[in-house]
């Protein structure tokens, strides 16, 4: 979605002062906006305690501790099981546990029931996705631009409305895909239940540009029509390299020229990106 969001933001009449990503997760979109200075401030939100602890730690004075902990950790199945079986004594310990869990679990899934990687890449088992030097460098890069990033822990519906009423903001909303009975969100996320109708209602009356992404479904199209959001179906590649369609929804903040170019954003080099 990064090329799509980048194109969308540059198509707006005014550069947003605040970019809001309320279902942040790994926040690749918000981090790109911060790195490329496409907005003055990026506001990230996350309800999941473990993921929230990661953001809080990375953006705090404990960042150096987290980098050092990652670099020193011996990623063996025994060590992973011992670590994940213990109760974290602090927010920074929870952050480290969450990173290890993400790297050691199949598909990086954090939801209950997720299992550890078995064989992994080249038979490396739980260590197949553990690149400590790279992880530490990425954390350092995020920390270096923390003056442009603000993090909020909690339910997005509690804090989104003031931002949605500001014409100087822009929203990128990528919630768990549980609308229309979709099961992927329930399998992937600890907090998968979302008031989709309430979300559409809030974004539909927002005073600022908004973009939402959803799986293709009649229910999502009906909600978009009800709350005045434009619908574009764009081709995406899934993990099996099959072409699937995802819905990109925007409000009146996106010009027609942007929408007509959407399908082109996901072909060729952009798609590989």
Secondary structure, 3 states (H helix, E strand, C coil): CHHHHHHHHHHCCCCCCEEEECCCCCCHHHHHHHHCCCCCEEEEEECCHHHHHHHHHHCCCCHHHHHHHHHHCCCCHHHHHHHHCCCCCCHHHHHHHHHHHHHHEHHHCCCCCCCECCCCHHHCHHHHHCCHHHHHHHHHHHHCCHHHEEEEECCHHHHHHHHHCCCCEEEEECCCCCHHHCCHHHHHCCCCCCCHHHHHHHHHCCCCEEEEEEECCHHHHHHHHHCCCEEEEEEEECCCCCEEEEEEEECCCCCHHHHHCHHHHHCHHHHHC
